[in-house]
Every structure is written in structure tokens, then in C-alpha cells.
């Protein structure tokens, strides 16, 4: 039995690794590879794995670890920071999807409880796939990335109450008294686990960390995760709820990041088994026999969830393009929908036939998601250009009604008001250079507007908004946003509208430089390149390489379009020998105290240079630094001397200063 189970695991991971490797070459996320591997391996595929019960047990551990890590990453502080997007966008999206789905499927199911349960299943999106895609594309800090993550967080939080409602919908707890008792028990357990453990868990982890044993720390984290899940299961609630609460508890301690780092390999491995087990459940024969219904289901889910995601974001006052892009990101069925579907199937809320339809449509939406996300910038730009959507956009009463003073000329347009945008605006303000700022964070715009900043809310990919910012008469455009697709479109539009404008762009990676230059940017500053320059400059500085040589290298690398970074050569081949010579040179400070004999004497009188070989390069007096003092300079009590020379000579100079005249 043990050998058979080991053989099953070897087959699963072997085939999965091969599939994922092939899909990686096609730039398809690994989760899609797990799903497809499950379809191929399962009893409905090639039949390499017939008994999937043991795999499902491991998959359940994967769900527990997944919810645990989500609890770790959410934390109450993060929820507080993005509460408006979580509550506003998340609640709107879930409610709209839930109600519309339930209303549409009721004529087919003819049962209100089954229809409501279908609404639960469709309302959730895939946190794992969307987060992975946003991270890989560098869009986690983009407007649609932040909004998508906020809505996904709300959906993940909804899993807990939805799991509690399954027995109620199935009629297992039908009376109002039993319903109230279930709600009260759930609230009491959550209260006891969170507030009871907030003092116990940090103390326990503090003691564990003091042992300096990483193995003990990892074991403690796993015990807390699985133990809390088991505890809530014993009390009649789900394992997933306990795991989520355990993660939420640890997220409030200072050990959350280390816990995420240590648990991540376990989560990824078991989470992969979860998606493989889902793929194994997919019946290819059923898919072939019900192709039309499944195709209709896929189109229905993608369209409905794109629309509800769009409405949820747009009703919060965000531009059409960002709203559409966020809706496309959330258009698939989520991994927790499978968890709910299994629980609903056990509670007889969903029939075997409907379960297979749900399973097939969900897996297909997941497989399509990476391709939809890759196409989302073009789709959202194309759709936002349509007349009907333009009318909707005008109903928001945002940037177009607020904008913008005419008559600006020779000014700087700043797109994005993060750290780079703020620093640039401050320098321009101090130097009296006219500028205007555009940003998509309405809270930032509102706060900075009160402080007198010339900042406006709007989407820089809109030609109309760029025109109202005075693009035609501006001297420079500076783009400092974290959305690569929007950055490219802004540069392209700006160059087309004003061929004479000078465009500076900040981007994250050097791989994006050439594309942006071809689109019309004059200068592109990649963050990773500037970081590398800062690092090598500091390294050379520590080796006493002259500053002018360091500056020469920096300019040479920049003028070579960043390619020469890979083959830096110092112009003086004997420089290492020179470095060895000047590494013996030291600087030292010395305070002229109340009893220092040198007080009242000049540099000429003491003959510091001729007697010791060291040099006084500066003196700090009353907070003012006096560089290169002349030989007649007289020392006073409280002066701080800066001495330079070889170590022995500097020490001799200090002895001279302390010696009686």
C-alpha cells in the first residue's frame, strides 16, 4: 500500500513537472499546468492514477495551508489600509455576482437554495492565479492590481461565512433556533481563537525564537496551523476556517514574514496537489457529451464576472479602462469555489450532473485566465474607446468636470504621485518651474489638493485628459507609474500628440527600456539599473577608487544604453595597485579640549605637517566647517580637527597636539 502510494506521487509530480516545464516555455502559469496534468493523469484521462482519494487527502492539506498563508498575508493592519476598496469594491462585486447568478440559474434549477449556492460558487475568483500573474507582470502596485487584490481579499474572507451557510441551505439546520445557535457558536469560536491567542501565540513564538532553532520554529508554525484547524473542526466548523484564523493570529505578530517564508514551500507543494486533484475530477467524456452547455457556461461566467467586476470598480469612481481591466482579471472561478462545491455536493445542494458542468466550466475559465490577463490592456483600451462607455465615463463627474486650467505653457506633466512623483514635484516647486500632476488614487488627489498641489484625478492613457493637462504646450512629460502597459500607451499617445515634448519614463526592468525608447521616450530610467549603479559605486568607493573615476564609469554605462554594465572596465589597469597605496590613508577627528596644550597655538607654530607628515584638512568650529585652514590658523577650545594621513603619522600628530609646548 505504501509503495503504491509512493508510486502514485512519483507519477503525479513527474508528469506535472513535465507539463509545467512545457507550459513555462509558453509563459503559462504553473497552476494551469497542475490542472492540465490532473486532467491527463486522472481516471477520465490516461488513467495513470485510478484512486484519487489519497490525493484528495493531500489536497485538503493544501487548502488548509493555502488559507493559512492567506490569513498570514492579509493581517488586520493591511485590511485597515485598503478597507475602502475591500469593503466597497469587494462587497459590490460579490453581491452583484451572487444575486445575478442566482436569478439567472433559478429557471433551470427550480430550487432557491440550489440557485443561491450557485451564486456562491460563481462569486469567487482565483486568488492564486491572479496574484501570480500580477506579480510576474510587475502590476501589483498598478491601479487595477491594487483594486483586484482588494476584491480578492474580500472574496477570501467571504469563504468563511459561505462555508457556514452550506448546512443552512441544505436544510440540515432548518429551525431559526438552530440557525441562531450556529451563528452564535461560530462568532464565539472566532472571538476565543483570535483574542485568546493574541496574547498566547506571540509569547509562545517569542520563546521559540529565543532557542535560535529554525526547525523548532517551522514545527511550531505547522502545529499552530493544523492544530487550530483541527480544533475548529472538532467544534463543528470547517478545517479551512481554523487555518485562516491561525494565519490571521500570527499575522499580527512580528514573526509573520518569517512564518510565510518557512511555510511557502509546503504550501506550494500541497497546493499543487489540490489543483491536480481538481483536474482529476474533470470527466473528459462528460465534457465531450455536453460541449454546448459547458461552452455556454464558460461564456456566461466570463461575461458576467467581467461586467460585475467592472461595475463594482467603476461605481467607486475609477476610470473605465481600469474598471474593465480589473473585471477581466476577476472573470474566472476561484479555487475556493471547488472547496465550496465539494461541501455542497456532500450536503446534496448540487447534483452530480451539475457538479460536472460546474467543474468543467471552472477549469476552462482558469486555463483561459492567463491569456485574458495578457490581453486585458489591449481589450480595456479598445472597449474604453467606445461611445457607449464614454457616456458612462462622463457620468462619474470626476476628472473631466474638475479639469483643468487653460493657458499652461512650458510646464512639466507628472503622471503618478508616488515617491518619485512627490520628490520631483517638490524640486519643481522650489525652483519655480510650473508643473501639473495626474494620479489615479482618489484619496491621494483629495489630500494633496487640500495642500495646494496642482494635482488632478484621471487616467493618463486617455488622449482627452492628456490634452486637458496641456500636452500640446508642455515642455516635458515624466511618467512614474507602476503599470507597464499604461506606461507604454501614455508614451505612445504623448509622442503622437506632441512630437516635440521631452519624455522621461521610470520603469522597473531594463528589459522594458528598448520598447519605451522605440515608442517615443527620450530617456528611460530602470529601477534595477539605477540600483546596480548605486551598489557598484559604493563598492568602488570603499576601495578608495577616486570619485571622478567612479563618475566616469557611471556616465560611460549610461551612455552605452545600459549594455556596458555587463562589461565594466576601469580605464587605469594599475588601479588596484593604486588602491593598495591609498587604502593606508586614514582620516581622524580630534577635539581641542579644556586642557589640550595645542589650544591657542597656530598650525605654523605646532609644525604638524613637518613633524608628523599628517595634514589638518578642516576644522569644525561652532557648528561651521572651515576647510583647508591656512598655516596661521589658531586652534581654540571646542575645535574639532580633521586629520588625514597614514595611520602612524596621524597618531603622531595626535601625540604632538597633546604634548606640552
C-alpha positions as CSV (number, residue, x, y, z in Angstrom):
1,X,0.0,0.0,0.0
2,X,2.8,2.4,1.0
3,X,4.8,1.6,-2.2
4,X,1.7,2.1,-4.3
5,X,1.0,5.5,-2.8
6,X,4.7,6.5,-3.3
7,X,4.4,5.3,-6.9
8,X,1.3,7.5,-7.4
9,X,3.1,10.6,-6.0
10,X,6.1,9.9,-8.3
11,X,3.8,9.7,-11.3
12,X,1.9,12.8,-10.3
13,X,4.9,15.0,-9.7
14,X,6.8,13.6,-12.7
15,X,4.0,14.3,-15.2
16,X,3.2,17.6,-13.5
17,X,6.8,18.8,-13.8
18,X,6.9,17.9,-17.5
19,X,3.7,19.7,-18.2
20,X,4.6,22.8,-16.2
21,X,8.1,22.9,-18.0
22,X,6.4,22.9,-21.4
23,X,3.8,25.5,-20.4
24,X,6.5,27.6,-18.8
25,X,8.1,27.9,-22.2
26,X,4.8,29.2,-23.4
27,X,4.6,31.7,-20.4
28,X,1.6,29.9,-19.0
29,X,1.3,29.9,-15.1
30,X,2.1,26.7,-13.2
31,X,-1.5,26.5,-11.8
32,X,-2.8,25.9,-15.3
33,X,-0.1,23.2,-15.7
34,X,-1.3,21.5,-12.5
35,X,-4.9,21.5,-13.8
36,X,-4.0,20.1,-17.1
37,X,-1.7,17.5,-15.5
38,X,-4.6,16.4,-13.3
39,X,-6.9,16.0,-16.4
40,X,-4.2,13.8,-18.1
41,X,-3.4,11.7,-15.1
42,X,-6.9,11.1,-13.7
43,X,-9.2,8.2,-14.3
44,X,-11.1,10.2,-17.0
45,X,-7.8,10.9,-18.9
46,X,-5.0,8.4,-19.4
47,X,-5.9,6.7,-16.2
48,X,-2.4,6.7,-14.7
49,X,-4.0,7.4,-11.3
50,X,-7.2,5.5,-10.7
51,X,-7.8,6.0,-6.9
52,X,-7.7,9.8,-6.3
53,X,-8.9,9.5,-2.7
54,X,-5.4,9.7,-1.2
55,X,-4.6,12.6,-3.5
56,X,-7.7,14.4,-2.2
57,X,-6.5,14.0,1.3
58,X,-3.2,15.7,0.5
59,X,-5.2,18.3,-1.5
60,X,-7.2,19.1,1.7
61,X,-3.9,19.8,3.5
62,X,-3.1,22.1,0.6
63,X,-6.3,24.0,1.1
64,X,-5.5,24.3,4.8
65,X,-2.1,25.7,4.1
66,X,-3.4,28.0,1.4
67,X,-5.9,29.6,3.7
68,X,-3.3,29.7,6.5
69,X,-0.9,31.7,4.2
70,X,-3.8,34.0,3.1
71,X,-4.5,34.7,6.7
72,X,-0.8,35.5,7.2
73,X,-0.7,37.9,4.3
74,X,-4.0,39.7,4.9
75,X,-3.4,40.9,8.5
76,X,-5.8,43.3,10.2
77,X,-3.4,46.2,9.5
78,X,-3.5,45.6,5.8
79,X,-7.2,45.3,5.8
80,X,-7.4,48.7,7.6
81,X,-5.2,50.3,4.9
82,X,-7.3,49.1,1.9
83,X,-10.6,49.0,3.7
84,X,-12.5,51.2,1.3
85,X,-11.5,49.1,-1.7
86,X,-12.1,45.9,0.2
87,X,-15.5,46.8,1.5
88,X,-16.7,49.0,-1.4
89,X,-15.4,47.1,-4.4
90,X,-15.4,43.6,-2.8
91,X,-18.9,43.8,-1.3
92,X,-20.3,45.2,-4.6
93,X,-18.7,42.6,-6.8
94,X,-19.7,39.6,-4.6
95,X,-23.3,40.8,-4.1
96,X,-23.8,41.7,-7.8
97,X,-22.4,38.3,-9.0
98,X,-24.2,36.3,-6.3
99,X,-27.6,37.9,-7.0
100,X,-27.4,38.0,-10.8
101,X,-26.2,34.3,-10.9
102,X,-28.9,33.1,-8.6
103,X,-31.6,35.0,-10.6
104,X,-30.4,33.7,-14.0
105,X,-30.0,30.0,-13.0
106,X,-33.2,29.7,-10.9
107,X,-35.4,28.9,-14.0
108,X,-33.1,26.0,-14.8
109,X,-32.6,24.6,-11.2
110,X,-36.1,25.4,-9.9
111,X,-34.8,25.4,-6.3
112,X,-34.0,28.6,-4.5
113,X,-31.4,27.1,-2.2
114,X,-29.5,25.5,-5.2
115,X,-29.7,28.8,-7.1
116,X,-28.2,30.7,-4.1
117,X,-25.5,28.1,-3.8
118,X,-24.7,28.5,-7.5
119,X,-24.3,32.3,-6.8
120,X,-21.8,31.4,-4.1
121,X,-19.7,29.3,-6.5
122,X,-19.6,31.9,-9.3
123,X,-18.9,34.9,-7.0
124,X,-15.4,33.8,-6.0
125,X,-12.3,34.3,-8.2
126,X,-8.9,32.7,-8.2
127,X,-6.5,34.5,-5.7
128,X,-3.7,32.1,-6.6
129,X,-3.8,32.7,-10.4
130,X,-4.5,36.4,-10.4
131,X,-1.8,37.2,-7.7
132,X,0.7,35.1,-9.6
133,X,0.0,36.9,-12.9
134,X,0.1,40.3,-11.3
135,X,3.4,39.5,-9.6
136,X,5.0,38.1,-12.8
137,X,3.9,41.1,-14.8
138,X,5.0,43.7,-12.2
139,X,1.5,45.1,-11.8
140,X,0.8,44.5,-8.1
141,X,1.1,48.3,-7.5
142,X,-0.9,49.3,-10.6
143,X,-4.4,50.7,-10.1
144,X,-6.1,47.6,-11.4
145,X,-3.6,45.4,-9.4
146,X,-4.4,47.1,-6.1
147,X,-8.2,47.0,-6.8
148,X,-8.1,43.4,-7.9
149,X,-6.1,42.3,-4.8
150,X,-8.6,44.2,-2.5
151,X,-11.6,42.5,-4.1
152,X,-9.8,39.1,-3.9
153,X,-9.1,39.7,-0.2
154,X,-12.8,40.3,0.4
155,X,-13.7,37.2,-1.5
156,X,-11.3,35.1,0.6
157,X,-12.9,36.5,3.7
158,X,-16.3,35.5,2.4
159,X,-15.3,31.8,2.2
160,X,-15.7,31.5,6.0
161,X,-19.4,32.7,6.2
162,X,-20.3,30.9,3.0
163,X,-19.0,27.6,4.4
164,X,-21.2,28.2,7.5
165,X,-24.2,28.8,5.3
166,X,-24.0,25.5,3.4
167,X,-25.7,23.4,6.2
168,X,-28.4,26.0,6.5
169,X,-29.1,26.0,2.7
170,X,-29.2,22.2,2.7
171,X,-31.8,22.2,5.4
172,X,-29.6,20.4,7.9
173,X,-30.1,23.2,10.4
174,X,-33.6,24.3,9.4
175,X,-35.1,25.9,12.5
176,X,-34.4,29.5,13.4
177,X,-33.2,28.5,16.8
178,X,-30.5,26.2,15.3
179,X,-29.6,28.9,12.8
180,X,-29.0,31.4,15.6
181,X,-27.1,28.8,17.6
182,X,-24.8,28.1,14.7
183,X,-24.1,31.8,14.1
184,X,-23.5,32.4,17.9
185,X,-21.2,29.4,18.1
186,X,-19.2,30.5,15.1
187,X,-18.8,34.0,16.4
188,X,-17.8,32.7,19.9
189,X,-15.2,30.4,18.4
190,X,-13.7,33.2,16.3
191,X,-13.7,35.5,19.3
192,X,-12.0,33.0,21.6
193,X,-9.4,31.9,19.0
194,X,-8.4,35.4,17.9
195,X,-8.5,37.3,21.2
196,X,-7.5,34.4,23.4
197,X,-4.5,33.6,21.2
198,X,-3.3,37.2,20.6
199,X,-1.5,37.1,23.9
200,X,-0.6,33.4,24.0
201,X,0.7,33.0,20.5
202,X,3.2,35.9,20.5
203,X,4.5,34.8,23.8
204,X,4.9,31.2,22.6
205,X,6.7,32.3,19.4
206,X,8.9,34.7,21.3
207,X,10.1,31.8,23.5
208,X,10.6,29.5,20.4
209,X,12.6,32.2,18.6
210,X,14.9,32.5,21.5
211,X,16.1,28.9,21.0
212,X,17.5,30.0,17.6
213,X,16.3,26.7,16.2
214,X,14.7,27.2,12.7
215,X,13.4,23.6,12.8
216,X,11.6,24.2,16.0
217,X,10.1,27.4,14.6
218,X,8.8,25.7,11.5
219,X,7.3,22.8,13.5
220,X,5.6,25.3,15.8
221,X,4.1,27.2,12.9
222,X,2.8,23.9,11.3
223,X,1.3,22.8,14.7
224,X,-0.4,26.1,15.1
225,X,-1.9,25.9,11.6
226,X,-3.1,22.3,11.7
227,X,-3.9,22.3,15.4
228,X,-6.2,25.3,15.1
229,X,-7.8,23.8,12.0
230,X,-8.4,20.5,13.9
231,X,-9.8,22.4,16.9
232,X,-12.4,24.3,14.9
233,X,-13.3,21.0,13.1
234,X,-13.9,19.3,16.5
235,X,-16.3,22.2,17.3
236,X,-18.3,21.6,14.1
237,X,-16.8,24.2,11.9
238,X,-14.5,23.8,8.9
239,X,-10.8,23.0,8.8
240,X,-10.3,25.9,6.4
241,X,-11.8,28.3,8.9
242,X,-9.4,27.2,11.7
243,X,-6.4,27.5,9.3
244,X,-7.4,31.0,8.2
245,X,-7.8,32.1,11.9
246,X,-4.4,30.7,12.7
247,X,-2.8,32.7,9.9
248,X,-4.7,35.9,11.0
249,X,-3.4,35.5,14.6
250,X,0.2,35.1,13.6
251,X,0.0,37.9,11.1
252,X,-0.4,40.3,14.0
253,X,3.0,39.3,15.5
254,X,6.5,40.3,14.3
255,X,7.1,36.8,13.1
256,X,4.6,36.8,10.3
257,X,7.2,37.3,7.5
258,X,9.4,34.5,8.7
259,X,6.4,32.2,9.0
260,X,5.4,33.0,5.4
261,X,8.9,32.3,4.2
262,X,9.1,29.0,6.0
263,X,5.7,27.7,5.2
264,X,5.7,28.7,1.5
265,X,7.4,25.6,0.1
266,X,4.9,23.3,1.9
267,X,2.0,25.4,0.7
268,X,3.2,25.4,-2.9
269,X,3.7,21.7,-3.0
270,X,0.4,20.7,-1.4
271,X,-1.5,23.5,-3.2
272,X,-0.2,22.0,-6.5
273,X,-1.8,18.6,-5.4
274,X,-5.1,20.4,-4.8
275,X,-5.2,21.7,-8.4
276,X,-4.1,18.3,-9.7
277,X,-6.9,16.6,-7.8
278,X,-9.4,19.1,-9.3
279,X,-8.1,18.3,-12.7
280,X,-8.5,14.6,-12.0
281,X,-12.2,15.1,-11.2
282,X,-12.9,16.5,-14.6
283,X,-14.6,13.9,-16.8
284,X,-13.5,14.3,-20.4
285,X,-16.3,12.0,-21.7
286,X,-18.9,14.2,-19.9
287,X,-17.1,17.3,-21.4
288,X,-17.4,15.8,-24.9
289,X,-21.1,14.9,-24.5
290,X,-22.1,18.3,-23.0
291,X,-19.8,20.6,-25.0
292,X,-22.5,23.1,-25.8
293,X,-23.7,23.5,-22.2
294,X,-20.2,23.8,-20.9
295,X,-19.3,26.4,-23.6
296,X,-22.4,28.4,-22.7
297,X,-21.4,28.2,-19.0
298,X,-17.9,29.4,-19.7
299,X,-19.1,32.4,-21.8
300,X,-21.7,33.2,-19.2
301,X,-19.2,33.1,-16.3
302,X,-16.6,35.2,-18.2
303,X,-19.1,37.8,-19.3
304,X,-21.0,38.1,-16.0
305,X,-17.9,38.3,-13.8
306,X,-16.2,40.9,-16.1
307,X,-19.4,43.0,-16.0
308,X,-19.8,42.8,-12.2
309,X,-16.1,43.4,-11.6
310,X,-16.3,46.4,-14.0
311,X,-19.4,47.8,-12.2
312,X,-18.0,47.3,-8.7
313,X,-14.8,49.3,-9.5
314,X,-16.5,51.9,-11.7
315,X,-19.1,52.7,-9.1
316,X,-16.2,53.6,-6.8
317,X,-15.2,56.4,-9.2
318,X,-12.4,54.7,-11.1
319,X,-11.9,55.2,-14.9
320,X,-13.4,52.9,-17.4
321,X,-10.1,51.4,-18.6
322,X,-9.1,50.4,-15.1
323,X,-12.5,49.1,-14.3
324,X,-12.6,46.9,-17.4
325,X,-9.1,45.6,-16.7
326,X,-10.0,44.7,-13.1
327,X,-13.2,42.9,-14.3
328,X,-11.2,40.8,-16.8
329,X,-8.7,39.9,-14.0
330,X,-11.6,38.6,-11.8
331,X,-13.5,36.8,-14.6
332,X,-12.6,33.2,-13.6
333,X,-13.9,30.8,-11.0
334,X,-11.7,30.6,-7.8
335,X,-10.0,27.7,-6.1
336,X,-12.3,28.1,-3.0
337,X,-15.3,27.6,-5.2
338,X,-14.1,24.0,-5.6
339,X,-13.9,23.7,-1.8
340,X,-17.5,25.1,-1.5
341,X,-18.6,22.8,-4.4
342,X,-17.3,19.7,-2.6
343,X,-19.0,20.7,0.6
344,X,-22.2,21.4,-1.3
345,X,-22.1,18.1,-3.1
346,X,-21.8,16.3,0.2
347,X,-24.8,18.3,1.5
348,X,-26.7,17.4,-1.7
349,X,-27.0,21.1,-2.7
350,X,-25.7,20.2,-6.2
351,X,-26.3,17.1,-8.3
352,X,-23.6,15.0,-9.9
353,X,-24.6,16.3,-13.3
354,X,-24.5,19.9,-12.3
355,X,-21.3,19.4,-10.4
356,X,-19.6,18.1,-13.5
357,X,-20.8,21.0,-15.5
358,X,-19.5,23.4,-12.8
359,X,-16.2,21.5,-12.7
360,X,-15.6,21.6,-16.4
361,X,-16.6,25.3,-16.9
362,X,-14.5,26.3,-13.9
363,X,-11.3,24.5,-15.0
364,X,-11.7,26.0,-18.5
365,X,-12.1,29.6,-17.1
366,X,-8.9,29.0,-15.1
367,X,-7.0,27.8,-18.1
368,X,-8.2,30.8,-20.2
369,X,-7.3,33.4,-17.4
370,X,-3.6,33.9,-18.2
371,X,-4.4,34.6,-21.8
372,X,-7.2,37.0,-20.9
373,X,-4.9,38.9,-18.4
374,X,-2.2,39.2,-21.1
375,X,-4.8,40.6,-23.5
376,X,-6.5,42.8,-20.9
377,X,-4.6,46.1,-21.6
378,X,-5.5,46.0,-25.3
379,X,-9.1,44.9,-24.6
380,X,-9.7,47.5,-21.9
381,X,-8.2,50.3,-24.1
382,X,-10.3,49.2,-27.1
383,X,-13.5,48.9,-25.1
384,X,-13.0,52.2,-23.2
385,X,-12.8,54.0,-26.6
386,X,-16.4,53.1,-27.5
387,X,-19.0,55.8,-27.5
388,X,-21.4,54.0,-25.0
389,X,-18.6,53.6,-22.5
390,X,-17.6,57.2,-23.0
391,X,-21.0,58.3,-21.9
392,X,-20.8,56.1,-18.8
393,X,-17.4,57.7,-18.0
394,X,-18.9,61.2,-18.2
395,X,-21.5,60.2,-15.6
396,X,-18.8,59.8,-12.9
397,X,-18.3,63.6,-12.5
398,X,-14.6,63.1,-12.0
399,X,-11.6,64.5,-13.7
400,X,-13.3,65.7,-16.8
401,X,-15.6,68.1,-14.8
402,X,-12.9,69.2,-12.5
403,X,-10.2,69.8,-15.0
404,X,-8.0,71.9,-15.8
405,X,-6.9,75.5,-16.1
406,X,-6.1,76.5,-19.6
407,X,-3.1,78.7,-20.6
408,X,-0.3,76.5,-19.2
409,X,2.8,76.7,-21.2
410,X,6.3,75.3,-20.9
411,X,5.3,73.2,-17.9
412,X,6.1,69.7,-16.7
413,X,3.4,67.0,-16.7
414,X,3.9,64.3,-14.0
415,X,1.9,61.1,-14.3
416,X,1.9,59.3,-11.0
417,X,2.3,60.7,-7.5
418,X,4.2,58.1,-5.6
419,X,7.6,58.7,-4.0
420,X,9.3,59.7,-7.3
421,X,6.5,62.0,-8.3
422,X,6.4,63.7,-4.9
423,X,10.1,64.3,-4.9
424,X,10.1,65.7,-8.4
425,X,7.1,68.0,-7.6
426,X,8.9,69.3,-4.5
427,X,12.0,70.2,-6.5
428,X,10.0,71.8,-9.3
429,X,8.0,73.9,-6.7
430,X,11.2,75.1,-5.0
431,X,12.7,76.1,-8.4
432,X,9.5,77.8,-9.5
433,X,9.1,75.6,-12.6
434,X,5.4,75.2,-13.5
435,X,4.0,71.6,-13.3
436,X,0.8,69.6,-13.1
437,X,0.2,66.2,-11.7
438,X,-2.1,63.4,-12.7
439,X,-2.9,60.4,-10.4
440,X,-5.4,57.6,-10.2
441,X,-5.5,57.4,-6.4
442,X,-8.5,59.5,-5.5
443,X,-7.6,59.7,-1.8
444,X,-4.1,61.0,-2.7
445,X,-5.6,63.5,-5.1
446,X,-8.1,64.7,-2.4
447,X,-5.5,65.1,0.3
448,X,-2.8,66.8,-1.9
449,X,-5.5,69.1,-3.4
450,X,-6.2,70.5,0.1
451,X,-2.4,71.2,0.4
452,X,-2.5,73.3,-2.7
453,X,-0.8,70.8,-5.0
454,X,-1.8,71.2,-8.7
455,X,-2.9,67.6,-8.9
456,X,-5.9,66.1,-10.7
457,X,-7.6,62.7,-10.9
458,X,-7.6,60.9,-14.2
459,X,-6.3,58.2,-16.4
460,X,-3.1,59.1,-18.3
461,X,-4.0,56.7,-21.2
462,X,-6.9,59.0,-22.2
463,X,-6.0,61.4,-25.0
464,X,-8.6,63.8,-23.8
465,X,-7.2,64.0,-20.3
466,X,-3.6,64.5,-21.7
467,X,-4.9,67.3,-23.9
468,X,-6.6,69.0,-20.9
469,X,-3.3,68.7,-19.0
470,X,-1.8,70.9,-21.7
471,X,0.2,68.3,-23.5
472,X,0.4,70.4,-26.7
473,X,2.2,73.2,-24.9
474,X,4.2,71.3,-22.2
475,X,7.9,71.1,-22.3
476,X,8.3,67.7,-20.5
477,X,6.3,64.6,-19.6
478,X,7.5,62.5,-16.7
479,X,5.8,59.1,-16.3
480,X,6.4,57.4,-12.9
481,X,3.6,54.8,-12.5
482,X,3.8,51.1,-11.7
483,X,1.7,49.9,-14.7
484,X,3.9,48.8,-17.6
485,X,1.1,48.6,-20.1
486,X,-0.3,52.0,-19.3
487,X,3.2,53.5,-19.4
488,X,3.7,52.3,-22.9
489,X,0.4,53.6,-24.0
490,X,1.0,57.0,-22.4
491,X,4.4,57.4,-24.1
492,X,2.9,56.4,-27.5
493,X,0.0,58.9,-27.2
494,X,2.2,61.7,-25.9
495,X,4.7,61.3,-28.7
496,X,1.9,61.2,-31.3
497,X,0.1,64.3,-29.9
498,X,3.3,66.4,-29.3
499,X,6.4,65.3,-31.3
500,X,8.5,68.0,-29.6
501,X,7.8,67.1,-26.0
502,X,10.7,65.6,-24.0
503,X,9.6,62.3,-22.3
504,X,11.3,60.8,-19.3
505,X,10.0,57.4,-18.0
506,X,10.7,55.4,-14.9
507,X,10.3,51.7,-15.3
508,X,11.2,48.6,-13.2
509,X,13.3,46.5,-15.5
510,X,16.0,47.1,-18.1
511,X,14.2,44.7,-20.5
512,X,11.5,47.4,-20.9
513,X,13.9,50.2,-22.0
514,X,14.2,49.5,-25.7
515,X,10.4,49.2,-26.2
516,X,9.8,52.5,-24.5
517,X,12.5,54.2,-26.5
518,X,11.0,52.9,-29.7
519,X,7.6,54.2,-28.7
520,X,9.0,57.7,-28.3
521,X,10.5,58.1,-24.8
522,X,13.7,60.3,-24.7
523,X,15.0,58.8,-21.5
524,X,14.1,55.7,-19.7
525,X,15.4,55.1,-16.1
526,X,15.0,51.5,-15.0
527,X,15.0,51.0,-11.2
528,X,17.0,47.8,-11.3
529,X,19.7,49.5,-13.3
530,X,20.0,52.5,-11.0
531,X,20.1,50.2,-8.1
532,X,23.0,48.3,-9.7
533,X,24.9,51.6,-10.3
534,X,24.4,52.7,-6.7
535,X,25.8,49.3,-5.5
536,X,28.9,49.3,-7.7
537,X,29.6,52.9,-6.9
538,X,29.6,52.2,-3.2
539,X,31.8,49.2,-3.7
540,X,34.4,51.1,-5.6
541,X,34.2,54.0,-3.1
542,X,35.0,51.6,-0.3
543,X,38.1,50.6,-2.2
544,X,39.1,54.2,-2.4
545,X,38.7,54.5,-6.1
546,X,38.7,58.2,-7.0
547,X,35.3,59.8,-7.3
548,X,35.9,61.2,-10.7
549,X,36.7,57.6,-12.0
550,X,33.5,56.3,-10.5
551,X,31.6,59.1,-12.2
552,X,33.3,58.3,-15.5
553,X,32.1,54.7,-15.2
554,X,28.6,55.7,-14.4
555,X,28.4,58.1,-17.4
556,X,30.0,55.5,-19.7
557,X,27.5,52.9,-18.7
558,X,24.5,55.2,-19.1
559,X,25.7,56.4,-22.5
560,X,26.0,52.8,-23.6
561,X,22.3,52.2,-23.3
562,X,22.9,50.0,-20.2
563,X,24.6,47.3,-22.2
564,X,28.1,48.1,-20.9
565,X,27.0,47.3,-17.4
566,X,27.9,43.7,-18.2
567,X,31.5,44.5,-19.2
568,X,32.7,47.3,-17.0
569,X,36.4,48.1,-17.4
570,X,38.4,50.6,-15.4
571,X,40.4,52.9,-17.6
572,X,43.6,52.6,-15.5
573,X,44.9,49.0,-15.4
574,X,47.2,49.7,-12.5
575,X,44.3,51.0,-10.4
576,X,44.3,48.0,-7.9
577,X,47.9,48.9,-7.1
578,X,46.9,52.5,-6.6
579,X,44.0,51.3,-4.4
580,X,46.5,49.4,-2.2
581,X,48.6,52.5,-1.8
582,X,45.7,54.8,-0.7
583,X,44.0,52.2,1.5
584,X,46.6,53.1,4.1
585,X,45.4,56.6,4.2
586,X,43.0,57.3,7.1
587,X,41.1,60.3,8.4
588,X,40.7,61.0,12.1
589,X,39.0,63.6,14.2
590,X,40.4,65.2,17.3
591,X,38.7,67.6,19.8
592,X,40.7,70.5,21.3
593,X,39.6,70.2,25.0
594,X,39.9,72.4,28.0
595,X,43.3,71.1,28.9
596,X,44.7,70.4,25.4
597,X,48.1,72.1,25.2
598,X,47.6,72.9,21.5
599,X,44.8,75.4,22.3
600,X,45.9,79.0,21.5
601,X,48.6,77.8,19.1
602,X,48.6,78.0,15.3
603,X,49.3,75.3,12.7
604,X,52.6,77.1,11.8
605,X,53.7,77.1,15.5
606,X,53.0,73.5,16.0
607,X,54.5,72.4,12.7
608,X,52.2,69.5,12.4
609,X,52.9,68.6,8.8
610,X,56.7,68.9,9.0
611,X,57.0,67.0,12.3
612,X,54.4,64.2,11.7
613,X,53.6,64.0,8.0
614,X,49.8,64.3,8.7
615,X,47.7,67.2,7.5
616,X,44.8,69.2,9.0
617,X,42.3,69.3,6.2
618,X,39.4,71.0,8.1
619,X,38.3,72.4,11.4
620,X,34.8,72.5,12.8
621,X,34.1,75.5,15.0
622,X,30.7,76.4,16.5
623,X,28.9,74.1,14.1
624,X,30.7,75.5,11.0
625,X,33.2,73.5,9.0
626,X,36.3,75.5,7.9
627,X,38.0,73.6,5.1
628,X,41.8,73.9,4.3
629,X,42.9,76.2,7.2
630,X,45.9,78.3,6.4
631,X,49.2,78.0,8.4
632,X,48.3,81.0,10.6
633,X,45.0,79.4,11.8
634,X,44.9,79.3,15.7
635,X,43.2,76.5,17.5
636,X,40.6,77.3,20.2
637,X,39.0,75.1,22.8
638,X,36.0,73.3,21.3
639,X,37.5,73.0,17.8
640,X,37.2,69.6,16.1
641,X,40.2,68.9,13.9
642,X,40.0,66.6,10.8
643,X,43.4,64.9,10.2
644,X,44.4,62.9,7.2
645,X,47.5,60.7,6.5
646,X,48.9,57.2,7.1
647,X,47.8,55.7,10.4
648,X,51.1,56.1,12.1
649,X,51.5,59.7,11.1
650,X,48.0,60.6,12.2
651,X,48.8,59.0,15.6
652,X,52.0,61.1,15.8
653,X,50.0,64.2,15.1
654,X,47.6,63.5,17.9
655,X,50.6,63.0,20.3
656,X,52.0,66.3,19.1
657,X,48.7,68.1,19.9
658,X,48.7,66.6,23.4
659,X,52.4,67.2,24.1
660,X,53.4,70.3,26.3
661,X,54.7,73.2,24.2
